[in-house]
Amino acid sequence: MSTENHVLTVSGVRVSVVRKDIKNLHLGVYPPDGRVRVAAPSAVSDAAVRVAVIKNLAWIKRQRSSFEGQSRQSSREMVSGESHYFLGRRYRLRVVETEGAGRIVLRTRTILELHARAGSESAQRERILMRWYREQLRELVRPLLTSWQRTLGVEIAAWGIKRMKTQWGACNVTARRIWLNLELAKKPLSCIEYVVVHELVHLITRHHGERFTALMDRHLPKWRFLRQELNATPLAEEDWKPLPG
């Protein structure tokens, strides 16, 4: 649990400092704007945090530069010709007028057809797409949860999918409930699996400390690469916060 949260300015860089019951200091730079965050043990002083940030200034600048060049989706109008993503692949939207119920069809590896009633508004078309995303993500996640619960020796009471503006996933350890961000439907399957494993590991250890890292290393050795890949894929218009750890 966080015991303190404040901001330091180090060499012109604003640094959010959160003190936790952890053993090691963790420094992170997060998209989309290169926000710098340090999770530090309660006993570590601000002076020690400053030293750690100064030592990593070159790395911080490289991370920020990479985010500046990162592709980002603009606000969607749900018209033919727009780019939309599914499982990490970019599709060109083709709106097809229909008299029946709205639906989505992956016509080719590059075309995503949205069938909607003539005269439908963008909000109605978006609901059709979001419903399809939810259905697809649910089918993809279900076997991952079954497999990884068995591998990790944990059991959840419930799980769900919802649109979240600040995180890719969440775990309520007490209720043993996991939430996954609907936005994950746009990301590669390997990234979806990473988020699933990340949240399930929290049922074993609440914090992103050494035990958490050791469990991730043991069960999903490429998790750091997958985290980086998740954060490098195109961002939606909202500002998403990457998973720590």
C-alpha positions in Angstrom: 0.0 0.0 0.0 1.3 3.5 -0.9 2.3 5.5 2.2 3.4 8.7 0.5 2.8 10.3 -2.9 4.5 13.6 -3.9 6.4 15.2 -6.8 10.0 16.1 -7.1 11.7 18.1 -9.8 15.1 16.6 -10.8 17.2 18.4 -13.5 14.0 19.9 -14.9 12.1 16.5 -14.9 8.9 16.2 -12.8 9.1 12.9 -10.9 6.1 11.4 -9.2 7.3 9.6 -6.1 5.3 6.8 -4.4 6.7 5.1 -1.3 5.6 1.5 -0.7 6.4 -1.5 1.4 8.9 -2.8 -1.2 12.6 -3.7 -1.1 13.9 -2.0 -4.2 13.4 1.3 -6.0 11.6 1.1 -9.4 11.8 3.8 -12.0 9.4 4.0 -14.9 8.6 6.3 -17.8 5.1 6.0 -19.1 3.3 6.9 -22.4 1.9 8.9 -23.9 3.7 12.0 -22.5 6.7 10.4 -20.8 5.5 10.8 -17.2 8.2 9.7 -14.8 7.3 7.7 -11.7 9.5 6.2 -9.0 8.2 3.6 -6.6 10.6 3.6 -3.6 10.8 1.7 -0.3 9.6 3.7 2.7 13.1 4.2 4.1 14.6 5.6 0.9 15.1 9.4 1.1 14.3 12.0 -1.5 18.0 12.5 -1.9 18.5 8.9 -2.9 15.5 9.2 -5.3 17.2 12.2 -6.9 20.4 10.3 -7.4 18.6 7.4 -9.0 16.8 9.7 -11.4 20.0 11.6 -12.3 21.8 8.3 -13.0 19.0 7.4 -15.4 18.5 10.7 -17.1 19.8 9.5 -20.5 17.5 6.5 -20.4 14.5 8.7 -19.4 15.2 11.0 -22.4 15.4 8.0 -24.8 12.1 6.7 -23.5 10.4 10.0 -23.9 11.7 10.4 -27.4 10.3 7.0 -28.4 6.9 8.0 -27.1 6.9 11.2 -29.1 7.2 9.2 -32.3 4.5 6.7 -31.2 1.5 6.4 -33.4 -1.8 7.5 -31.9 -5.4 7.1 -33.1 -7.4 10.2 -33.5 -11.0 10.5 -32.5 -13.1 8.0 -34.5 -15.9 9.2 -36.7 -16.9 5.6 -37.8 -16.8 6.3 -41.5 -15.4 4.3 -44.4 -11.7 4.7 -44.8 -10.8 5.0 -41.1 -8.1 2.8 -39.6 -9.2 0.5 -36.7 -7.2 -2.2 -34.9 -7.9 -5.8 -33.9 -5.3 -8.1 -32.2 -2.5 -5.7 -33.2 -3.4 -5.6 -36.9 -4.6 -2.4 -38.6 -7.8 -2.7 -40.7 -9.5 -0.3 -43.0 -13.1 0.3 -42.0 -15.8 -0.2 -44.6 -19.3 0.8 -43.6 -22.1 -1.2 -45.3 -25.7 -0.2 -45.1 -28.1 -3.0 -44.1 -31.6 -3.6 -43.0 -30.7 -6.2 -40.4 -29.0 -6.1 -37.1 -25.6 -4.4 -36.9 -22.6 -6.6 -37.1 -18.9 -6.8 -37.9 -17.3 -8.9 -40.6 -13.5 -9.3 -41.1 -13.8 -9.3 -44.9 -10.0 -9.7 -45.5 -6.8 -9.3 -43.6 -7.1 -5.6 -44.2 -10.8 -4.8 -44.4 -13.2 -4.6 -41.4 -16.8 -4.3 -42.5 -19.3 -2.6 -40.2 -22.9 -3.4 -41.2 -25.3 -0.8 -39.9 -28.7 0.6 -40.8 -28.8 3.5 -43.3 -28.6 6.8 -41.6 -27.1 5.4 -38.4 -25.0 7.9 -36.4 -21.4 7.4 -35.4 -22.3 6.6 -31.8 -24.6 3.8 -33.0 -21.8 2.4 -35.2 -19.3 2.6 -32.4 -21.6 0.6 -30.2 -21.7 -2.1 -32.8 -17.9 -2.2 -33.0 -17.5 -2.1 -29.2 -20.0 -5.0 -28.8 -18.0 -7.0 -31.3 -14.7 -6.2 -29.6 -16.2 -7.3 -26.3 -17.4 -10.6 -27.7 -14.0 -11.3 -29.4 -12.0 -10.4 -26.3 -14.2 -12.6 -24.1 -13.7 -15.6 -26.3 -9.9 -15.0 -26.4 -9.5 -14.4 -22.7 -11.6 -17.4 -21.4 -9.1 -20.1 -22.3 -6.2 -18.0 -21.2 -7.8 -17.6 -17.7 -8.5 -21.3 -17.5 -5.0 -22.3 -18.4 -3.1 -19.8 -16.3 -5.2 -20.3 -13.2 -4.2 -23.9 -13.4 -0.6 -23.1 -14.0 -0.4 -20.5 -11.2 -2.5 -22.5 -8.7 -5.0 -19.7 -8.2 -8.7 -19.3 -8.7 -10.7 -16.2 -9.4 -14.3 -15.7 -8.3 -15.3 -13.6 -11.3 -13.9 -11.6 -14.2 -15.2 -9.0 -16.6 -14.4 -6.6 -19.4 -15.0 -2.8 -19.3 -13.7 0.4 -20.8 -11.1 1.9 -18.4 -9.2 5.1 -19.0 -6.3 4.6 -16.7 -5.2 1.0 -16.7 -5.1 -2.2 -18.9 -6.3 -4.5 -16.1 -7.2 -4.5 -12.4 -7.4 -7.2 -9.7 -9.4 -6.9 -6.6 -7.5 -9.4 -4.4 -10.1 -9.5 -1.6 -13.0 -10.2 -4.0 -10.8 -12.3 -6.3 -12.2 -10.4 -9.2 -10.3 -9.4 -12.4 -11.2 -6.6 -14.8 -9.7 -6.3 -18.3 -9.8 -3.2 -20.4 -11.9 -3.5 -23.5 -9.1 -1.6 -25.4 -7.1 -4.8 -25.2 -9.1 -6.3 -28.1 -7.0 -4.0 -30.3 -3.7 -5.4 -29.0 -1.7 -8.5 -30.0 -2.8 -11.7 -28.3 0.5 -12.1 -26.6 0.0 -8.7 -24.9 -3.5 -9.8 -23.8 -1.9 -12.9 -22.3 0.6 -10.8 -20.4 -2.1 -8.7 -18.8 -4.0 -11.8 -17.8 -0.9 -13.3 -16.2 0.0 -10.0 -14.5 -3.4 -9.7 -12.9 -3.5 -13.4 -11.8 -0.1 -13.1 -10.2 -1.6 -10.4 -8.0 -3.7 -13.1 -6.3 -0.4 -14.5 -5.1 1.3 -11.2 -4.2 -0.4 -7.8 -4.1 2.6 -5.6 -4.8 5.1 -5.2 -7.6 8.0 -6.3 -5.5 10.7 -9.0 -5.8 8.2 -11.9 -5.4 6.0 -10.5 -8.2 9.0 -10.1 -10.5 10.3 -13.6 -9.7 6.9 -15.1 -10.5 6.6 -13.3 -13.7 10.1 -14.3 -14.7 9.4 -17.9 -13.9 6.1 -18.3 -15.7 6.3 -15.7 -18.5 10.0 -15.0 -19.2 9.3 -12.6 -22.0 6.9 -10.4 -19.9 9.1 -7.3 -20.0 9.3 -7.5 -23.8 5.5 -8.0 -24.0 4.9 -5.0 -21.7 7.1 -2.9 -24.0 5.2 -4.2 -27.0 1.9 -3.4 -25.4 3.0 0.2 -24.7 4.4 0.6 -28.2 1.2 -0.4 -30.1 -1.0 2.5 -31.2 -2.7 4.4 -28.4 -6.3 5.4 -28.5 -7.3 9.0 -28.1 -7.5 8.5 -24.3 -4.3 8.3 -22.2 -3.7 4.7 -21.1 -1.5 3.9 -18.2 0.8 0.9 -18.7 0.9 -1.9 -16.1 3.7 -1.5 -13.6 6.0 -4.2 -12.4 
